[in-house]
Amino acid sequence: MGQQAQKFRRLLDSDTFIVSPGVYDGYSIRLVEAAGYQAASTSGAALSNALLGMPDMGVLGLSENVDHCRHLARSVSIPMTADADTGYGNPMNVHYTVQQFEEAGVAGVNIEDQVSPKRCGHMPGKDVIPLGEMLRKIEAACMARKDDAFAIIARTDAIAVEGIDGAVKRARAYAKAGADVIFPDAVQSEEQIARLVEASGIPVSINMGFGIRSRPTTPLIPIRRLKALGVRRISLSRMLPAASIHAMRQALSLMRQTIETGEPIDRPDLLVGIEDIMHLMGYDQMRALESQLVSPPIAAD
């Protein structure tokens, strides 16, 4: 416990610009590590969609979230932060929520200032809790962690509710309360990002969503420009789920064709081979360990 948190803290303390793809299962997080990224992050929306088949409306529970994140974190060597939604209640709940996520081996957690039940940050109809209540949640989160390297990422959804002035006020206050990173969601412009970076005085993380495709909310901003604005990390919460949905839709459509025509379709350009899956998931290491531990027993004299 704590190794991932310390790795993530070293990234935060360095000049590294952190690009954190959003992950939701063993395939996605292993692909992120294999592609050379230095960090990953879960998206509450992606977990709710992938695990429950439901919209991100605060239905995913604490135990489901923690258990899934524990499996993901242990499967790779890069640090992974987790989305802890609103902390699952009041400051007392936040205290125990942070303890459970830290024990699960993740590098840090997002705690957001939405009312409960929350909803996806890019959906309409959001509301936020009073500033003072969120400050107590941040204080509870900082008090709960055993390792100060464990990152408390304070997310604010205030732009949609209180405007940029309210979000700036909250970012400044959250940083003073002990947050390690400020995560303003659904930012609408470079000007808003610049104001939030200046006000926070600590690392700021921006959700770039799809990363390589625009969306109606936060604009698609080049990484060089984000660096120039002072952003320290971006999360790509929707990129991998969107890519997976696109690829699976194509494969399913082609399979329907072969069912209807009776003719096989061989498309290695669309599907990896079984050897790729086995390599990604560490079958070679498993076999090496198996040869050590399940070798034929030595005959007794």
BAVO-696110 format. One record per residue (C-alpha): z, y negated, x negated; residue number from 1. Coordinates in Angstrom, 3 decimals. Layout:
<tidrens>
         pz         py         px   seq
          Z          Y          X   NUM
...
</tidrens>
This chain:
<tidrens>
         pz         py         px   seq
      0.000      0.000      0.000     1
     -0.833     -3.486     -1.266     2
     -3.767     -2.723     -3.575     3
     -6.352     -4.020     -1.115     4
     -4.272     -7.129     -0.433     5
     -4.009     -7.896     -4.132     6
     -7.762     -7.418     -4.613     7
     -8.495     -9.790     -1.758     8
     -5.973    -12.312     -3.077     9
     -7.683    -12.281     -6.464    10
    -10.984    -13.058     -4.735    11
     -9.366    -15.928     -2.843    12
     -7.800    -17.308     -6.015    13
    -11.079    -17.136     -7.939    14
    -14.247    -19.181     -7.548    15
    -15.930    -16.249     -5.803    16
    -17.724    -16.997     -2.543    17
    -16.697    -14.091     -0.330    18
    -19.317    -12.540      1.939    19
    -17.552    -10.171      4.309    20
    -19.777     -8.022      6.558    21
    -18.167     -6.933      9.793    22
    -17.516     -3.178      9.991    23
    -16.525     -0.862     12.812    24
    -16.824      2.761     11.589    25
    -16.966      4.968      8.496    26
    -20.705      4.618      8.081    27
    -20.699      0.824      8.214    28
    -17.819      0.262      5.802    29
    -19.128      2.775      3.261    30
    -22.558      1.127      3.447    31
    -20.988     -2.278      2.762    32
    -19.274     -0.953     -0.345    33
    -22.386      0.923     -1.504    34
    -24.463     -2.244     -1.119    35
    -22.211     -4.044     -3.607    36
    -20.237     -6.354     -1.319    37
    -16.755     -7.202     -2.555    38
    -15.011     -7.278      0.821    39
    -15.359     -6.266      4.458    40
    -13.735     -7.245      7.726    41
    -13.334     -5.702     11.122    42
    -14.422     -7.522     14.241    43
    -12.310     -7.077     17.335    44
    -15.450     -7.410     19.405    45
    -17.239     -4.705     17.430    46
    -14.273     -2.330     17.674    47
    -13.903     -2.918     21.394    48
    -17.640     -2.405     21.929    49
    -17.942      0.640     19.637    50
    -14.688      2.448     20.419    51
    -14.225      1.634     24.095    52
    -17.747      0.774     25.191    53
    -16.323     -2.419     26.691    54
    -16.663     -6.187     26.220    55
    -14.194     -7.973     23.944    56
    -11.732     -9.052     26.636    57
     -8.409     -8.142     25.041    58
     -8.434     -4.531     26.243    59
     -8.264     -2.883     22.787    60
     -4.597     -2.160     22.072    61
     -2.526     -2.566     18.922    62
     -2.156      1.144     18.155    63
     -5.872      1.828     18.671    64
     -6.739     -1.085     16.399    65
     -4.266     -0.219     13.633    66
     -5.123      3.483     13.615    67
     -8.841      2.799     13.336    68
     -8.328      0.203     10.596    69
     -6.163      2.645      8.643    70
     -9.027      5.147      8.514    71
    -11.533      2.485      7.486    72
     -9.337      0.953      4.782    73
     -8.589      4.296      3.136    74
    -12.269      5.268      2.955    75
    -13.321      2.568      0.470    76
    -12.024      0.750     -2.595    77
    -12.999     -2.781     -1.527    78
    -10.500     -4.903      0.445    79
    -10.885     -5.049      4.206    80
     -9.264     -7.590      6.500    81
     -8.524     -6.736     10.126    82
     -8.833     -8.621     13.386    83
     -5.396     -8.616     15.020    84
     -6.511    -10.736     17.989    85
     -3.593    -12.864     19.233    86
     -1.001    -10.736     17.448    87
     -0.427     -8.795     20.678    88
      2.201    -11.089     22.147    89
      4.776    -13.668     21.141    90
      6.058    -14.333     17.570    91
      8.258    -11.225     17.727    92
      5.217     -9.092     18.556    93
      3.293    -10.789     15.755    94
      6.065     -9.834     13.322    95
      5.687     -6.124     14.090    96
      1.900     -6.366     14.354    97
      1.649     -7.699     10.798    98
      3.988     -4.992      9.521    99
      1.853     -2.266     11.063   100
     -1.412     -3.618      9.684   101
      0.082     -4.062      6.218   102
      1.381     -0.490      6.305   103
     -2.137      0.626      7.301   104
     -3.429     -0.623      3.943   105
     -5.624     -3.539      4.994   106
     -5.826     -6.740      2.943   107
     -4.862     -9.206      5.659   108
     -5.185    -10.050      9.346   109
     -6.698    -12.670     11.605   110
     -4.215    -14.085     14.103   111
     -5.834    -16.351     16.680   112
     -4.549    -19.092     18.960   113
     -6.197    -17.967     22.180   114
     -4.139    -17.240     25.261   115
     -3.737    -13.579     26.159   116
     -5.789    -11.752     27.266   117
     -8.225    -13.197     24.745   118
    -11.989    -12.964     24.735   119
    -14.783    -12.998     22.182   120
    -14.822    -16.347     20.391   121
    -18.416    -17.012     21.385   122
    -17.884    -16.411     25.113   123
    -17.200    -19.201     27.626   124
    -13.870    -19.485     29.409   125
    -11.552    -19.545     26.386   126
     -8.194    -21.285     26.309   127
     -5.639    -21.818     23.542   128
     -1.855    -21.658     23.372   129
      0.222    -24.756     22.526   130
      0.180    -25.768     18.873   131
      3.914    -25.170     18.430   132
      3.658    -21.599     19.694   133
      0.898    -20.807     17.210   134
      2.935    -22.301     14.365   135
      5.755    -19.912     15.202   136
      3.300    -17.015     15.175   137
      2.093    -17.977     11.697   138
      5.675    -18.287     10.464   139
      6.484    -14.864     11.952   140
      3.420    -13.342     10.278   141
      4.357    -14.756      6.872   142
      7.938    -13.579      7.260   143
      6.878    -10.057      8.247   144
      4.668     -9.225      5.263   145
      6.258     -7.391      2.348   146
      3.615     -8.438     -0.175   147
      2.798    -12.150     -0.375   148
     -0.746    -11.143     -1.346   149
     -1.308     -9.890      2.215   150
     -3.488    -12.614      3.742   151
     -2.547    -14.405      6.938   152
     -5.820    -15.750      8.329   153
     -5.164    -18.298     11.059   154
     -8.058    -18.418     13.478   155
     -8.477    -21.309     15.879   156
    -10.699    -21.365     18.948   157
     -9.742    -24.955     19.675   158
    -13.212    -26.478     19.203   159
    -14.321    -25.147     22.582   160
    -11.142    -26.369     24.296   161
     -9.798    -29.433     22.458   162
    -12.894    -30.491     20.541   163
    -13.217    -30.943     16.805   164
    -10.286    -33.386     16.626   165
     -7.955    -30.794     18.129   166
     -9.265    -28.116     15.805   167
     -8.774    -30.343     12.751   168
     -5.207    -31.108     13.817   169
     -4.492    -27.424     14.261   170
     -6.106    -26.433     10.950   171
     -3.949    -28.924      9.076   172
     -0.797    -27.717     10.845   173
     -1.610    -24.016     10.380   174
     -2.052    -24.515      6.648   175
      1.330    -26.285      6.420   176
      2.939    -23.428      8.371   177
      1.935    -20.973      5.635   178
     -1.488    -19.608      6.574   179
     -3.578    -18.472      3.613   180
     -6.983    -18.987      5.226   181
     -8.184    -21.117      8.142   182
    -10.800    -19.490     10.365   183
    -12.271    -21.930     12.899   184
    -14.462    -19.947     15.250   185
    -17.598    -21.108     17.053   186
    -18.151    -24.174     14.870   187
    -21.133    -26.163     16.046   188
    -22.353    -28.123     13.033   189
    -22.135    -28.751      9.300   190
    -20.213    -31.950     10.051   191
    -17.505    -29.967     11.841   192
    -17.255    -27.529      8.932   193
    -16.909    -30.382      6.436   194
    -14.098    -31.954      8.460   195
    -12.231    -28.674      8.768   196
    -12.534    -27.907      5.049   197
    -11.214    -31.357      4.156   198
     -8.324    -31.133      6.611   199
     -7.208    -27.595      5.734   200
     -6.588    -27.857      2.001   201
     -6.722    -24.050      1.788   202
     -9.672    -21.591      1.919   203
    -11.798    -21.829      5.061   204
    -13.701    -18.866      6.503   205
    -16.704    -19.323      8.792   206
    -18.088    -16.679     11.136   207
    -21.849    -16.484     10.511   208
    -22.237    -13.764     13.134   209
    -25.600    -12.071     12.651   210
    -26.139    -13.572      9.190   211
    -29.893    -13.071      9.181   212
    -30.622    -14.103     12.760   213
    -29.778    -17.303     14.618   214
    -27.611    -17.427     17.740   215
    -26.825    -20.018     20.417   216
    -23.383    -21.015     19.068   217
    -22.712    -21.505     15.341   218
    -25.964    -22.506     13.569   219
    -27.409    -20.303     10.828   220
    -26.484    -22.173      7.628   221
    -27.635    -21.086      4.137   222
    -24.910    -19.814      1.822   223
    -25.724    -22.471     -0.778   224
    -25.096    -25.155      1.813   225
    -21.846    -23.521      2.940   226
    -20.682    -23.453     -0.679   227
    -21.522    -27.131     -1.020   228
    -19.446    -27.834      2.101   229
    -16.464    -26.097      0.496   230
    -16.420    -22.901      2.557   231
    -14.817    -19.987      0.667   232
    -15.709    -17.017      2.859   233
    -18.125    -16.046      5.594   234
    -17.757    -13.098      7.934   235
    -20.813    -11.390      9.396   236
    -19.165     -9.874     12.429   237
    -22.270     -8.940     14.410   238
    -24.847     -8.160     11.710   239
    -24.253     -4.412     11.293   240
    -23.680     -3.594     14.986   241
    -26.875     -5.491     15.847   242
    -28.843     -3.702     13.122   243
    -27.507     -0.336     14.287   244
    -28.377     -0.997     17.918   245
    -31.917     -1.997     16.963   246
    -32.458      1.127     14.836   247
    -30.908      3.502     17.371   248
    -32.997      2.006     20.164   249
    -36.173      2.640     18.137   250
    -35.197      6.220     17.332   251
    -34.306      7.020     20.929   252
    -37.580      5.542     22.150   253
    -39.601      7.632     19.704   254
    -37.675     10.744     20.682   255
    -38.598     10.084     24.321   256
    -42.244      9.978     23.256   257
    -42.074     13.330     21.530   258
    -40.336     14.843     24.574   259
    -43.096     13.568     26.844   260
    -46.066     14.441     24.591   261
    -44.734     17.636     23.084   262
    -45.902     16.450     19.667   263
    -43.421     16.029     16.808   264
    -42.990     12.620     15.207   265
    -41.968     12.464     11.543   266
    -40.706      8.963     10.680   267
    -38.768      9.004      7.392   268
    -39.211      5.213      7.299   269
    -36.834      4.968     10.273   270
    -34.276      7.664      9.507   271
    -32.407      8.544      6.325   272
    -32.264     12.189      5.307   273
    -29.257     14.473      5.512   274
    -28.837     14.128      1.751   275
    -28.380     10.360      2.176   276
    -25.663     10.878      4.772   277
    -23.870     13.417      2.612   278
    -24.024     11.159     -0.445   279
    -22.747      8.154      1.498   280
    -19.824     10.075      2.953   281
    -18.718     11.619     -0.347   282
    -19.654     15.262      0.114   283
    -20.186     15.685     -3.643   284
    -16.642     14.559     -4.364   285
    -15.349     16.849     -1.639   286
    -17.137     19.828     -3.158   287
    -15.833     19.000     -6.630   288
    -12.288     18.887     -5.293   289
    -12.859     22.077     -3.337   290
    -13.974     23.884     -6.490   291
    -10.666     22.950     -8.109   292
     -8.354     23.712     -5.222   293
    -10.053     26.613     -3.441   294
    -11.282     28.631     -6.412   295
    -10.803     32.417     -6.410   296
     -7.152     33.302     -7.063   297
     -6.198     34.514    -10.517   298
     -5.408     38.218    -10.489   299
     -1.787     39.087    -11.341   300
     -1.098     41.304    -14.343   301
</tidrens>
